Amino acid sequence: MLFDTQAPPGTRLDIGLPVLLLRTDRNVFHHGTLGAIRSLGRAGVPVHAILEGRGNPASRSRYLSRGHPWAPPAERPSALLSHLRVVGERVGGRALLVPLDDAGAIFVAEHADALAPHFTFPHQDPDVPRRVADKSRLLEACARYGIACPPSRTPASAHEVDEATEALGLPLIAKWARPWRLGRGMRSTTVVHTLGEAHRMFAATRDRDPDGDAGPLILQRRIPPATGDWFFQGYFDETLDCLFGATGRKHLAHPPQAGHTVVGEWVANPELHRLAVQIVRLLGCRGLVDLDFRHDADDDVYHLLDFNPRIGAQFRLFADQDGLDLARVLHLHQSGRRVPGARPAFGRNLLVENHYLQQSAGLPLRRPLRATLRPLRETLRPLRQADEFAWYAGDDLPPFLAMGRQSVLRAVERIRTR
């Protein structure tokens, strides 16, 4: 075997095991893709990825061995299997297949027998990823096992929308059960402020193309975010032992209070860590997991919001003092090597630049200069304090520059169309 010689001995990867990153959702700004390319590529592992083309900033990373053509959707399993076999032959040898979104994780689990001759990946019960990723089925599992989650309703009529809104109160959270089936431009989770908004979203369930069915609309009580949003990421082996797990605080999300991490911090939270491990074991999910929680300060309870059966886009937040992260843990375990104990880097911060600046664009620029500079300094402080950026890296600048250029072009286009 060939091993990375730069990392500490216990964390060196087998560079003879190449990696293929699989993403089924078109999103050129998916920073988790770039994070995986850099993490494994810096360790000397050949990293291949199925990408949208040169339009994806990650395709410009010096650590990407090769980008491969975009794949057919998971809803066409035979075509996707054929595509992956062809890509696997180009990669050469048996590669580690890493799905980066829920649809990919579901596909790999449900077609493991057909993929196994060409790829390696964590052993998984075939129905588990779909069961935990589908938010309506996750609610059923929470009720079955007594897992705390926000009170929810799944209305079947306009009258039931009225009843749900009255029972849950406004504002509330609206989410689609199967977000990986949403059409482009649709948000999986939305904060609903009025009854009219709730009815418009419910009406969309009747208007959607059946081929893009995202399942029923779920209306959920909004837990006040006074003590913040939390998340857990981990890796579980065949016996559901947690080989690596960490808890983080979500200081800023995109969209606010209903989206992915924009500013996150690695925070020691033993109570949440124990709860997350217990939930993963109850639901039987192996491999990589990414769970979202909100703490209810009134009842001192952590409510489970989402369960993603794959690596989270912000996984690089949890890079320990030896550089060990979840992508490397996966590679170590799947290459038959021992996973060393983590050396946590509590207080480590991660920032997603494009979404952070997008949310900060509302500065009161028409106020007097002195009054404007103070909020501007407050806005720039997290940019100076971040330990890890989603896009910027001194040893790999082209993806950052490409992201910036595309972000500016999109912003100009939005202004022009308005």
C-alpha positions, 0 to 999 in steps of 0.5 A, a space after each residue: 500500500 502507498 500512504 500519505 507521508 505528510 500526515 501524522 502516522 496514525 492519520 496517513 491515508 492509503 493513496 492507492 484507494 482513489 475516491 469518486 465524489 457523487 452529487 446528483 443535485 446541480 449546485 455549482 456553489 456546493 462548497 462541501 464538494 470542494 472541501 472533500 476534494 481538498 481534504 483528501 487531495 492534500 493527503 495525496 489521495 486521487 480525487 475524482 468528482 462528477 461535476 457540472 463542468 468548468 462552470 463549477 469552481 471546484 473543477 479548478 482545484 489543484 487537488 482534483 485529479 479529474 472531473 467527470 461528466 454530469 450523471 443521469 438523475 437518481 430517478 433513472 437508476 439504470 442510466 445512473 448505474 451505467 454512467 457510474 460503471 463507465 466513470 469507475 473504469 476511467 478512475 481505474 481500480 475499485 474506488 471509494 464512492 462518496 455521495 454528497 447529497 441525500 439522493 446519492 446516499 439513498 441511491 448507493 444504499 438501494 443499489 449496493 449490490 450492483 455498485 459493489 464490484 466497482 466501488 467500496 462504501 460503508 455497509 448500509 441497510 438499504 432502506 435506512 437512508 430513505 427512511 431518515 432523509 424523508 422528513 415525514 418518515 423521520 417524524 414517524 420514527 421520532 414518534 416511535 422511539 420517543 425522539 424530541 422533535 417540533 410538533 408538526 402537522 401534514 395538512 391534506 386540505 386547505 381547512 387543515 392548513 387553517 387548523 395547523 396554523 392555529 394549533 402551531 402558531 405563527 411564524 411556523 416552519 414549512 418543509 417538504 418531506 422529500 427535498 431532494 425531489 424539489 425543482 430548481 429554485 425551490 427551498 426545502 425549508 421556509 419560515 412562514 409568517 402569514 396564513 396566506 403564505 402557508 396556503 400558497 405553499 400548500 397549493 404548490 403541492 397540487 401544482 407540482 409535476 408528479 415527476 418532481 414530487 417532493 412529498 407532502 408539505 409539513 408544517 412545524 412549530 417554530 422553536 425560538 432560536 434563542 439558544 441557537 441551532 446545533 448540529 452533529 456530524 459523525 461516522 458509524 461503523 458496521 456495529 454502529 460504534 461512533 468512530 468520530 463525532 463532533 457537535 457544532 453551533 450554527 451562528 448564522 444560516 442561509 436562509 436565516 433560521 431555516 438553512 445550512 451553516 454559514 458561520 459555525 463553531 466547534 463546541 463541546 456539548 457532551 449532552 448533545 453528543 450522547 443524544 445524537 449517538 443514541 438517535 443514530 443507533 436507534 435509527 440504524 444509520 451507518 457511515 457518515 451522518 449529519 444531524 440538525 438540532 434546535 435547543 428549546 430553552 423553555 423545556 431544555 430539550 434538543 429537538 431533532 430537525 433533520 437527519 442527513 445520511 451523508 457527509 455535511 457540507 460544513 464537515 471541514 469545521 471538524 478538522 482536529 489538531 492532526 488534520 483528521 476530518 470526516 472525509 479522512 475518517 471514511 477513507 481510513 475505515 474503508 481502506 481497512 485502517 484503524 481510525 485514531 481517536 480525535 484530538 478536538 479543536 474546540 473553538 474552531 470556526 468555519 465561514 462560507 464566504 459567498 453566503 455570508 457576504 450575501 446576508 451582510 449586503 443589507 448594510 445601511 450604506 445611505 447612513 452617514 459614514 461614521 454610522 456606516 463604518 461600525 456595522 461594516 467593521 462588525 461584518 468584517 470581523 468574522 471574516 478575519 477570525 475564521 479558521 477555515 473558509 469554504 472557498 478561500 485557501 492560500 494553496 488553492 486559489 482558483 476555486 475561490 476566484 472562480 466562485 467570486 466571479 460567478 457570484 458577481 455575475 449572478 448578482 448583476 443578472 439579478 439586478 438587471 432582471 429586476 
